[in-house]
């Protein structure tokens, strides 16, 4: 499946553009992030806390024009993400005023 990362994480992982990962079994946020961290170990702890697995405060997840950031991490992702038609997006949130 396809994953789009923000620029700073692409630089850290030394990749250009979208990355692809193999997700065995059901395609969930946890499964996608686990596959991403196995393929790019340098990303472990950058998107979600390495100890708790919880999403980092300024990171958001999107797919099929939906914000999935507050969905349960073991909820199935949309079918279009699972079949590779649409990417899973990891986005760095903006804060400030």
N, CA, C and O atoms as a GROMACS GRO file, in nm:
protein
  388
    1UNK      N    1   0.082  -0.117   0.000
    1UNK     CA    2   0.000   0.000   0.000
    1UNK      C    3   0.087   0.125   0.000
    1UNK      O    4   0.207   0.118   0.025
    2UNK      N    5   0.027   0.238  -0.028
    2UNK     CA    6   0.100   0.364  -0.045
    2UNK      C    7   0.089   0.451   0.080
    2UNK      O    8  -0.017   0.460   0.143
    3UNK      N    9   0.201   0.514   0.116
    3UNK     CA   10   0.205   0.604   0.231
    3UNK      C   11   0.277   0.732   0.189
    3UNK      O   12   0.384   0.727   0.128
    4UNK      N   13   0.219   0.846   0.224
    4UNK     CA   14   0.283   0.975   0.201
    4UNK      C   15   0.325   1.031   0.336
    4UNK      O   16   0.245   1.038   0.430
    5UNK      N   17   0.450   1.071   0.344
    5UNK     CA   18   0.507   1.125   0.467
    5UNK      C   19   0.537   1.273   0.449
    5UNK      O   20   0.559   1.319   0.337
    6UNK      N   21   0.539   1.350   0.560
    6UNK     CA   22   0.582   1.489   0.549
    6UNK      C   23   0.731   1.496   0.514
    6UNK      O   24   0.806   1.401   0.535
    7UNK      N   25   0.771   1.609   0.462
    7UNK     CA   26   0.908   1.628   0.413
    7UNK      C   27   1.013   1.590   0.517
    7UNK      O   28   1.110   1.521   0.484
    8UNK      N   29   0.998   1.634   0.641
    8UNK     CA   30   1.102   1.608   0.740
    8UNK      C   31   1.117   1.458   0.768
    8UNK      O   32   1.228   1.412   0.796
    9UNK      N   33   1.010   1.381   0.761
    9UNK     CA   34   1.021   1.236   0.781
    9UNK      C   35   1.077   1.167   0.657
    9UNK      O   36   1.148   1.067   0.669
   10UNK      N   37   1.046   1.219   0.538
   10UNK     CA   38   1.107   1.163   0.416
   10UNK      C   39   1.258   1.184   0.419
   10UNK      O   40   1.335   1.095   0.382
   11UNK      N   41   1.300   1.302   0.464
   11UNK     CA   42   1.445   1.328   0.473
   11UNK      C   43   1.510   1.234   0.574
   11UNK      O   44   1.618   1.180   0.548
   12UNK      N   45   1.446   1.216   0.687
   12UNK     CA   46   1.500   1.127   0.790
   12UNK      C   47   1.513   0.983   0.737
   12UNK      O   48   1.613   0.916   0.762
   13UNK      N   49   1.412   0.938   0.664
   13UNK     CA   50   1.413   0.801   0.610
   13UNK      C   51   1.492   0.791   0.479
   13UNK      O   52   1.514   0.682   0.427
   14UNK      N   53   1.533   0.907   0.427
   14UNK     CA   54   1.608   0.913   0.301
   14UNK      C   55   1.530   0.852   0.185
   14UNK      O   56   1.579   0.765   0.113
   15UNK      N   57   1.406   0.901   0.170
   15UNK     CA   58   1.321   0.857   0.059
   15UNK      C   59   1.266   0.980  -0.012
   15UNK      O   60   1.259   1.089   0.046
   16UNK      N   61   1.229   0.962  -0.136
   16UNK     CA   62   1.166   1.067  -0.215
   16UNK      C   63   1.022   1.026  -0.244
   16UNK      O   64   0.996   0.911  -0.279
   17UNK      N   65   0.931   1.118  -0.229
   17UNK     CA   66   0.792   1.092  -0.265
   17UNK      C   67   0.725   0.988  -0.177
   17UNK      O   68   0.760   0.970  -0.060
   18UNK      N   69   0.627   0.922  -0.236
   18UNK     CA   70   0.552   0.818  -0.165
   18UNK      C   71   0.637   0.696  -0.139
   18UNK      O   72   0.730   0.665  -0.214
   19UNK      N   73   0.604   0.626  -0.032
   19UNK     CA   74   0.668   0.497  -0.006
   19UNK      C   75   0.559   0.391  -0.012
   19UNK      O   76   0.440   0.420   0.004
   20UNK      N   77   0.601   0.268  -0.035
   20UNK     CA   78   0.507   0.157  -0.033
   20UNK      C   79   0.550   0.059   0.075
   20UNK      O   80   0.669   0.038   0.098
   21UNK      N   81   0.451   0.001   0.139
   21UNK     CA   82   0.478  -0.099   0.242
   21UNK      C   83   0.382  -0.215   0.222
   21UNK      O   84   0.271  -0.199   0.172
   22UNK      N   85   0.426  -0.333   0.262
   22UNK     CA   86   0.342  -0.451   0.261
   22UNK      C   87   0.278  -0.463   0.398
   22UNK      O   88   0.347  -0.462   0.500
   23UNK      N   89   0.147  -0.472   0.401
   23UNK     CA   90   0.074  -0.484   0.526
   23UNK      C   91   0.007  -0.621   0.529
   23UNK      O   92  -0.092  -0.643   0.459
   24UNK      N   93   0.059  -0.712   0.609
   24UNK     CA   94  -0.004  -0.843   0.618
   24UNK      C   95  -0.134  -0.836   0.700
   24UNK      O   96  -0.141  -0.764   0.799
   25UNK      N   97  -0.233  -0.908   0.658
   25UNK     CA   98  -0.359  -0.911   0.733
   25UNK      C   99  -0.442  -0.786   0.711
   25UNK      O  100  -0.434  -0.721   0.607
   26UNK      N  101  -0.521  -0.754   0.812
   26UNK     CA  102  -0.612  -0.640   0.804
   26UNK      C  103  -0.534  -0.509   0.800
   26UNK      O  104  -0.437  -0.491   0.875
   27UNK      N  105  -0.577  -0.418   0.713
   27UNK     CA  106  -0.509  -0.289   0.697
   27UNK      C  107  -0.571  -0.189   0.795
   27UNK      O  108  -0.681  -0.139   0.775
   28UNK      N  109  -0.495  -0.162   0.902
   28UNK     CA  110  -0.534  -0.066   1.005
   28UNK      C  111  -0.423   0.036   1.019
   28UNK      O  112  -0.314   0.018   0.964
   29UNK      N  113  -0.450   0.143   1.091
   29UNK     CA  114  -0.346   0.243   1.116
   29UNK      C  115  -0.226   0.178   1.185
   29UNK      O  116  -0.112   0.201   1.144
   30UNK      N  117  -0.251   0.099   1.288
   30UNK     CA  118  -0.142   0.031   1.358
   30UNK      C  119  -0.061  -0.058   1.265
   30UNK      O  120   0.062  -0.060   1.270
   31UNK      N  121  -0.130  -0.133   1.179
   31UNK     CA  122  -0.061  -0.224   1.087
   31UNK      C  123   0.025  -0.146   0.987
   31UNK      O  124   0.137  -0.186   0.957
   32UNK      N  125  -0.029  -0.036   0.936
   32UNK     CA  126   0.046   0.046   0.840
   32UNK      C  127   0.170   0.106   0.907
   32UNK      O  128   0.280   0.100   0.852
   33UNK      N  129   0.152   0.164   1.025
   33UNK     CA  130   0.265   0.225   1.094
   33UNK      C  131   0.368   0.120   1.135
   33UNK      O  132   0.488   0.147   1.131
   34UNK      N  133   0.324   0.004   1.175
   34UNK     CA  134   0.416  -0.105   1.208
   34UNK      C  135   0.499  -0.146   1.087
   34UNK      O  136   0.620  -0.165   1.097
   35UNK      N  137   0.433  -0.159   0.971
   35UNK     CA  138   0.504  -0.194   0.848
   35UNK      C  139   0.602  -0.084   0.808
   35UNK      O  140   0.713  -0.112   0.764
   36UNK      N  141   0.560   0.041   0.826
   36UNK     CA  142   0.647   0.155   0.794
   36UNK      C  143   0.771   0.155   0.884
   36UNK      O  144   0.882   0.178   0.836
   37UNK      N  145   0.752   0.131   1.013
   37UNK     CA  146   0.865   0.130   1.107
   37UNK      C  147   0.957   0.010   1.084
   37UNK      O  148   1.077   0.020   1.107
   38UNK      N  149   0.903  -0.102   1.039
   38UNK     CA  150   0.990  -0.217   1.007
   38UNK      C  151   1.075  -0.188   0.884
   38UNK      O  152   1.193  -0.223   0.879
   39UNK      N  153   1.014  -0.124   0.784
   39UNK     CA  154   1.088  -0.095   0.661
   39UNK      C  155   1.186   0.021   0.680
   39UNK      O  156   1.295   0.021   0.621
   40UNK      N  157   1.149   0.119   0.762
   40UNK     CA  158   1.232   0.236   0.789
   40UNK      C  159   1.248   0.251   0.940
   40UNK      O  160   1.179   0.334   1.001
   41UNK      N  161   1.335   0.173   1.003
   41UNK     CA  162   1.350   0.175   1.149
   41UNK      C  163   1.381   0.313   1.207
   41UNK      O  164   1.350   0.339   1.323
   42UNK      N  165   1.441   0.400   1.129
   42UNK     CA  166   1.474   0.535   1.178
   42UNK      C  167   1.346   0.614   1.212
   42UNK      O  168   1.352   0.712   1.286
   43UNK      N  169   1.232   0.573   1.159
   43UNK     CA  170   1.105   0.642   1.187
   43UNK      C  171   1.040   0.599   1.317
   43UNK      O  172   0.944   0.661   1.363
   44UNK      N  173   1.091   0.492   1.378
   44UNK     CA  174   1.032   0.443   1.503
   44UNK      C  175   1.038   0.553   1.609
   44UNK      O  176   1.145   0.607   1.638
   45UNK      N  177   0.923   0.586   1.665
   45UNK     CA  178   0.914   0.689   1.767
   45UNK      C  179   0.889   0.829   1.714
   45UNK      O  180   0.869   0.922   1.792
   46UNK      N  181   0.890   0.847   1.583
   46UNK     CA  182   0.869   0.981   1.527
   46UNK      C  183   0.723   1.010   1.497
   46UNK      O  184   0.679   1.125   1.508
   47UNK      N  185   0.647   0.908   1.461
   47UNK     CA  186   0.506   0.925   1.426
   47UNK      C  187   0.418   0.890   1.545
   47UNK      O  188   0.318   0.956   1.572
   48UNK      N  189   0.458   0.787   1.615
   48UNK     CA  190   0.387   0.747   1.737
   48UNK      C  191   0.491   0.715   1.842
   48UNK      O  192   0.604   0.677   1.810
   49UNK      N  193   0.453   0.730   1.966
   49UNK     CA  194   0.544   0.705   2.077
   49UNK      C  195   0.589   0.559   2.074
   49UNK      O  196   0.506   0.468   2.064
   50UNK      N  197   0.720   0.537   2.082
   50UNK     CA  198   0.775   0.401   2.073
   50UNK      C  199   0.730   0.312   2.188
   50UNK      O  200   0.714   0.191   2.169
   51UNK      N  201   0.709   0.369   2.305
   51UNK     CA  202   0.671   0.289   2.422
   51UNK      C  203   0.521   0.260   2.426
   51UNK      O  204   0.480   0.147   2.454
   52UNK      N  205   0.439   0.362   2.399
   52UNK     CA  206   0.294   0.346   2.414
   52UNK      C  207   0.221   0.318   2.284
   52UNK      O  208   0.110   0.265   2.285
   53UNK      N  209   0.283   0.353   2.171
   53UNK     CA  210   0.217   0.337   2.042
   53UNK      C  211   0.116   0.446   2.011
   53UNK      O  212   0.048   0.440   1.908
   54UNK      N  213   0.104   0.545   2.098
   54UNK     CA  214   0.008   0.653   2.076
   54UNK      C  215   0.062   0.755   1.977
   54UNK      O  216   0.181   0.783   1.972
   55UNK      N  217  -0.030   0.811   1.899
   55UNK     CA  218   0.004   0.912   1.799
   55UNK      C  219   0.068   1.033   1.867
   55UNK      O  220   0.022   1.078   1.972
   56UNK      N  221   0.175   1.085   1.806
   56UNK     CA  222   0.240   1.206   1.857
   56UNK      C  223   0.142   1.323   1.844
   56UNK      O  224   0.057   1.323   1.756
   57UNK      N  225   0.155   1.420   1.931
   57UNK     CA  226   0.060   1.531   1.940
   57UNK      C  227   0.044   1.610   1.811
   57UNK      O  228  -0.068   1.649   1.777
   58UNK      N  229   0.149   1.634   1.738
   58UNK     CA  230   0.141   1.717   1.618
   58UNK      C  231   0.147   1.636   1.490
   58UNK      O  232   0.198   1.683   1.388
   59UNK      N  233   0.096   1.515   1.495
   59UNK     CA  234   0.090   1.430   1.378
   59UNK      C  235  -0.056   1.394   1.354
   59UNK      O  236  -0.129   1.362   1.448
   60UNK      N  237  -0.099   1.398   1.228
   60UNK     CA  238  -0.235   1.362   1.191
   60UNK      C  239  -0.230   1.256   1.082
   60UNK      O  240  -0.132   1.245   1.009
   61UNK      N  241  -0.338   1.177   1.072
   61UNK     CA  242  -0.352   1.073   0.970
   61UNK      C  243  -0.474   1.105   0.884
   61UNK      O  244  -0.581   1.139   0.936
   62UNK      N  245  -0.458   1.094   0.753
   62UNK     CA  246  -0.569   1.118   0.661
   62UNK      C  247  -0.572   1.007   0.556
   62UNK      O  248  -0.469   0.948   0.521
   63UNK      N  249  -0.693   0.980   0.508
   63UNK     CA  250  -0.712   0.888   0.395
   63UNK      C  251  -0.848   0.917   0.334
   63UNK      O  252  -0.945   0.942   0.406
   64UNK      N  253  -0.854   0.915   0.203
   64UNK     CA  254  -0.981   0.936   0.132
   64UNK      C  255  -1.051   1.064   0.180
   64UNK      O  256  -1.173   1.064   0.201
   65UNK      N  257  -0.974   1.170   0.197
   65UNK     CA  258  -1.023   1.301   0.239
   65UNK      C  259  -1.089   1.299   0.377
   65UNK      O  260  -1.174   1.384   0.405
   66UNK      N  261  -1.051   1.205   0.462
   66UNK     CA  262  -1.104   1.196   0.598
   66UNK      C  263  -0.990   1.204   0.697
   66UNK      O  264  -0.884   1.146   0.676
   67UNK      N  265  -1.013   1.277   0.807
   67UNK     CA  266  -0.917   1.282   0.916
   67UNK      C  267  -0.939   1.158   1.002
   67UNK      O  268  -1.044   1.142   1.064
   68UNK      N  269  -0.840   1.071   1.005
   68UNK     CA  270  -0.850   0.945   1.080
   68UNK      C  271  -0.770   0.950   1.210
   68UNK      O  272  -0.751   0.848   1.276
   69UNK      N  273  -0.725   1.068   1.247
   69UNK     CA  274  -0.636   1.084   1.361
   69UNK      C  275  -0.695   1.037   1.492
   69UNK      O  276  -0.622   0.990   1.580
   70UNK      N  277  -0.825   1.047   1.507
   70UNK     CA  278  -0.888   1.011   1.635
   70UNK      C  279  -0.962   0.878   1.628
   70UNK      O  280  -1.031   0.840   1.723
   71UNK      N  281  -0.948   0.807   1.517
   71UNK     CA  282  -1.007   0.673   1.506
   71UNK      C  283  -0.925   0.576   1.590
   71UNK      O  284  -0.808   0.601   1.619
   72UNK      N  285  -0.986   0.467   1.628
   72UNK     CA  286  -0.912   0.363   1.700
   72UNK      C  287  -0.802   0.310   1.610
   72UNK      O  288  -0.826   0.286   1.491
   73UNK      N  289  -0.681   0.290   1.662
   73UNK     CA  290  -0.568   0.248   1.578
   73UNK      C  291  -0.586   0.108   1.516
   73UNK      O  292  -0.514   0.074   1.422
   74UNK      N  293  -0.679   0.029   1.568
   74UNK     CA  294  -0.700  -0.104   1.510
   74UNK      C  295  -0.827  -0.111   1.425
   74UNK      O  296  -0.871  -0.220   1.388
   75UNK      N  297  -0.885   0.007   1.393
   75UNK     CA  298  -1.000   0.012   1.303
   75UNK      C  299  -0.953  -0.007   1.160
   75UNK      O  300  -0.848   0.046   1.122
   76UNK      N  301  -1.028  -0.081   1.079
   76UNK     CA  302  -0.988  -0.099   0.938
   76UNK      C  303  -0.985   0.035   0.864
   76UNK      O  304  -1.072   0.120   0.884
   77UNK      N  305  -0.886   0.052   0.779
   77UNK     CA  306  -0.879   0.171   0.694
   77UNK      C  307  -0.971   0.152   0.575
   77UNK      O  308  -1.009   0.039   0.544
   78UNK      N  309  -1.008   0.262   0.506
   78UNK     CA  310  -1.096   0.251   0.390
   78UNK      C  311  -1.040   0.152   0.286
   78UNK      O  312  -0.919   0.139   0.270
   79UNK      N  313  -1.130   0.086   0.217
   79UNK     CA  314  -1.092  -0.015   0.117
   79UNK      C  315  -1.000   0.043   0.010
   79UNK      O  316  -0.910  -0.026  -0.038
   80UNK      N  317  -1.021   0.169  -0.029
   80UNK     CA  318  -0.937   0.230  -0.134
   80UNK      C  319  -0.793   0.248  -0.087
   80UNK      O  320  -0.702   0.253  -0.170
   81UNK      N  321  -0.771   0.260   0.042
   81UNK     CA  322  -0.636   0.266   0.096
   81UNK      C  323  -0.576   0.125   0.096
   81UNK      O  324  -0.462   0.104   0.056
   82UNK      N  325  -0.654   0.029   0.142
   82UNK     CA  326  -0.607  -0.110   0.149
   82UNK      C  327  -0.569  -0.164   0.012
   82UNK      O  328  -0.473  -0.241   0.001
   83UNK      N  329  -0.643  -0.125  -0.093
   83UNK     CA  330  -0.612  -0.178  -0.227
   83UNK      C  331  -0.510  -0.094  -0.303
   83UNK      O  332  -0.475  -0.126  -0.416
   84UNK      N  333  -0.463   0.015  -0.240
   84UNK     CA  334  -0.359   0.098  -0.302
   84UNK      C  335  -0.411   0.207  -0.394
   84UNK      O  336  -0.332   0.281  -0.453
   85UNK      N  337  -0.543   0.219  -0.408
   85UNK     CA  338  -0.599   0.324  -0.494
   85UNK      C  339  -0.575   0.463  -0.436
   85UNK      O  340  -0.554   0.559  -0.511
   86UNK      N  341  -0.579   0.473  -0.304
   86UNK     CA  342  -0.557   0.600  -0.235
   86UNK      C  343  -0.444   0.581  -0.134
   86UNK      O  344  -0.429   0.472  -0.078
   87UNK      N  345  -0.364   0.685  -0.110
   87UNK     CA  346  -0.257   0.675  -0.011
   87UNK      C  347  -0.306   0.700   0.131
   87UNK      O  348  -0.409   0.763   0.153
   88UNK      N  349  -0.231   0.650   0.226
   88UNK     CA  350  -0.247   0.684   0.367
   88UNK      C  351  -0.152   0.800   0.390
   88UNK      O  352  -0.033   0.788   0.361
   89UNK      N  353  -0.202   0.911   0.442
   89UNK     CA  354  -0.119   1.030   0.460
   89UNK      C  355  -0.085   1.052   0.607
   89UNK      O  356  -0.173   1.051   0.693
   90UNK      N  357   0.042   1.073   0.634
   90UNK     CA  358   0.089   1.115   0.766
   90UNK      C  359   0.125   1.262   0.749
   90UNK      O  360   0.210   1.297   0.666
   91UNK      N  361   0.060   1.347   0.827
   91UNK     CA  362   0.074   1.492   0.809
   91UNK      C  363   0.120   1.555   0.939
   91UNK      O  364   0.067   1.523   1.046
   92UNK      N  365   0.216   1.644   0.931
   92UNK     CA  366   0.258   1.721   1.047
   92UNK      C  367   0.161   1.836   1.068
   92UNK      O  368   0.145   1.920   0.979
   93UNK      N  369   0.095   1.840   1.184
   93UNK     CA  370  -0.003   1.944   1.213
   93UNK      C  371   0.066   2.077   1.240
   93UNK      O  372   0.182   2.081   1.282
   94UNK      N  373  -0.006   2.184   1.214
   94UNK     CA  374   0.044   2.320   1.239
   94UNK      C  375  -0.016   2.369   1.370
   94UNK      O  376  -0.130   2.335   1.403
   95UNK      N  377   0.058   2.447   1.444
   95UNK     CA  378   0.008   2.505   1.567
   95UNK      C  379   0.061   2.649   1.578
   95UNK      O  380   0.161   2.685   1.515
   96UNK      N  381  -0.004   2.725   1.656
   96UNK     CA  382   0.044   2.862   1.677
   96UNK      C  383  -0.069   2.962   1.659
   96UNK      O  384  -0.185   2.924   1.641
   97UNK      N  385  -0.034   3.085   1.664
   97UNK     CA  386  -0.141   3.183   1.652
   97UNK      C  387  -0.093   3.314   1.603
   97UNK      O  388  -0.172   3.407   1.588
   0.00000   0.00000   0.00000
